[in-house]
Amino acid sequence: MDVRKPIFDAVRGAAPKGLFNDAGNVLALDNLLDAFGVARPVVTELRTSAAGIALMHKWEGCARKRSDGQFEAYPDPGSKDGKPWTIGWGSTGSDIGPGTVWSQAQCDARFVNDLVRYEKEVRAAIGSSPTTQAQFDALVSFHYNTGAIGKATLTRRHVAGDYAGTAAEFGKWIYNDGAVMEGLKRRRADEAALYAGGAA
């Protein structure tokens, strides 16, 4: 049983809107609960923490909300052909294109489903290599955005235990169609900082 979840839910409900979209605030609350001896949930395999989800939500956003409260798909702003079309929390796929419209509940549900798949792929890529929660969160955020955990040099460096080298590799993934994207630079910096902060 996760005894921390009701505490997080209560604090999030009482906090100013958006406060816990900042991964730093989530980590601060986690550290405070550690100080008070509140047990962390026992898990048999790594899953993305609240801090990792907050980081992804920060960078993915839930964009293109219409006046009726629905969300519409939009073309990739950095690619020349507009692909892949995206909706909600950065969701892409063959079922998403011009004219796709989802509710908030659909956006949230797809994020959860996609996250399970990306987590599984990250766990497969890193195998049994020692990995902290923060490192896993950073790797999942990276993979959610790039889909490249299986081929990236940073994965091989992590498996080899080269944590400084892994953190440095994030900054190489800042291009879209050959052009540097400022948003990707900032996202990779956040992921590298999260990864490095949790290095063993």
C-alpha positions in Angstrom: 0.0 0.0 0.0 1.3 3.5 -0.9 0.7 5.5 2.3 2.2 8.6 0.6 -0.5 8.9 -2.1 -3.3 10.3 0.1 -0.8 12.8 1.5 0.3 13.9 -2.0 -3.4 14.1 -3.1 -4.3 16.2 -0.1 -1.4 18.6 -0.5 -1.9 18.9 -4.3 -5.6 19.7 -3.7 -4.7 22.4 -1.3 -1.8 23.9 -3.2 -2.0 26.7 -5.8 -2.9 25.4 -9.2 0.2 24.1 -11.1 2.5 24.1 -8.1 3.1 20.3 -8.4 3.8 20.5 -12.2 7.3 21.5 -11.0 9.3 18.3 -10.4 11.4 20.2 -7.8 8.3 20.7 -5.6 7.3 17.0 -5.9 10.9 16.0 -4.8 10.8 18.5 -1.9 7.6 16.9 -0.6 9.1 13.5 -1.1 12.1 14.5 0.9 10.0 16.0 3.7 8.1 12.8 4.0 11.4 10.9 4.2 12.4 13.2 7.1 9.2 12.3 8.9 9.8 8.6 8.3 6.8 8.1 6.1 7.5 4.8 4.3 8.0 4.8 0.5 5.9 2.3 -1.4 7.5 -1.1 -2.0 7.7 -1.9 -5.7 9.0 -4.9 -7.5 10.0 -3.0 -10.6 10.8 0.6 -11.3 7.9 2.8 -12.3 7.9 6.5 -13.0 7.5 8.6 -9.9 5.3 11.6 -9.3 8.4 13.8 -10.0 9.0 12.1 -13.4 5.4 12.5 -14.4 5.5 16.1 -13.4 8.6 16.6 -15.6 6.9 15.0 -18.6 3.7 17.0 -18.0 5.7 20.2 -17.8 7.3 19.6 -21.2 4.5 17.8 -23.0 1.7 20.1 -21.9 -1.8 19.3 -22.8 -2.1 21.7 -25.7 -4.7 23.0 -28.1 -7.6 23.1 -25.7 -10.7 24.4 -27.5 -13.4 26.6 -26.1 -15.6 23.6 -25.6 -13.0 22.0 -23.3 -12.0 19.4 -25.9 -8.4 19.0 -27.2 -7.6 18.9 -30.9 -4.6 17.3 -32.6 -1.9 19.6 -34.1 1.1 19.0 -36.4 4.6 18.8 -34.9 5.8 22.4 -34.8 9.4 21.5 -35.5 9.1 19.1 -38.4 9.0 20.1 -42.0 6.0 17.8 -42.9 4.1 18.4 -39.6 4.5 14.7 -38.6 3.8 13.2 -36.2 0.5 14.7 -35.4 0.1 15.1 -31.6 -2.6 15.4 -29.1 -3.0 15.7 -25.3 0.1 14.9 -23.3 2.3 14.5 -26.4 0.5 11.4 -27.7 1.2 10.3 -31.2 0.2 7.3 -33.3 -1.7 6.1 -36.4 -5.0 7.0 -34.7 -4.0 10.6 -34.4 -4.2 13.1 -37.3 -6.0 16.2 -38.6 -9.4 16.4 -37.1 -8.7 14.2 -34.1 -10.5 15.6 -31.0 -10.2 14.1 -27.4 -11.6 14.9 -24.0 -9.4 15.6 -21.1 -10.2 12.1 -19.8 -9.1 10.6 -23.1 -5.8 12.6 -23.0 -5.1 11.5 -19.5 -6.0 7.8 -20.1 -3.8 7.7 -23.2 -0.9 9.2 -21.3 -1.2 6.5 -18.6 -1.4 3.7 -21.3 1.6 5.1 -23.2 3.6 5.6 -20.1 3.3 1.9 -19.2 4.7 0.9 -22.6 7.6 3.4 -22.4 8.5 2.2 -18.9 8.6 -1.4 -20.1 10.8 -0.4 -23.0 13.2 1.5 -20.7 13.4 -1.4 -18.3 14.2 -3.8 -21.1 16.9 -1.5 -22.5 18.7 -1.0 -19.1 18.2 -4.6 -17.9 19.5 -5.2 -14.4 22.0 -2.3 -14.4 21.8 -0.3 -11.1 19.4 2.5 -11.6 18.0 5.1 -9.1 14.5 6.3 -9.2 15.6 9.7 -10.5 17.7 8.1 -13.3 14.8 6.0 -14.4 12.4 9.0 -14.4 14.9 10.9 -16.6 15.3 8.0 -19.0 11.6 7.5 -19.3 11.0 11.2 -20.0 13.7 11.0 -22.7 12.2 7.9 -24.3 8.7 9.3 -24.2 9.9 12.3 -26.2 12.3 10.6 -28.6 11.4 6.9 -28.7 15.2 6.3 -28.9 16.1 4.4 -25.7 17.0 1.3 -27.6 19.6 3.0 -29.8 20.8 6.0 -27.9 24.5 6.1 -26.7 23.2 7.4 -23.4 21.6 4.0 -22.8 24.9 2.1 -23.3 26.7 4.5 -21.1 24.1 4.1 -18.3 24.3 0.3 -18.6 28.1 0.6 -18.4 27.8 2.6 -15.2 29.2 5.8 -16.8 26.6 8.1 -15.1 28.5 11.4 -15.9 28.8 10.3 -19.5 25.1 9.5 -19.6 24.1 12.9 -18.3 26.2 14.5 -20.9 24.5 12.6 -23.7 21.1 14.1 -23.1 22.2 17.4 -24.6 22.9 15.8 -28.0 19.2 15.1 -28.5 18.1 18.7 -29.3 17.4 18.5 -33.1 14.3 18.2 -35.2 14.8 17.9 -38.9 18.4 19.0 -38.4 17.5 22.3 -36.6 18.2 23.0 -33.0 15.0 23.4 -31.0 15.2 25.6 -27.9 12.4 23.7 -26.2 14.3 20.5 -26.6 17.5 22.1 -25.3 15.7 23.1 -22.1 13.9 19.7 -21.8 17.2 17.8 -22.2 18.8 20.1 -19.6 16.0 19.3 -17.1 16.3 15.5 -17.8 20.1 15.6 -17.4 19.8 17.5 -14.1 17.2 15.0 -12.8 19.4 12.1 -13.9 22.6 13.5 -12.5 20.9 14.4 -9.2 19.9 10.8 -8.7 23.2 9.3 -9.8 24.6 6.7 -7.4 
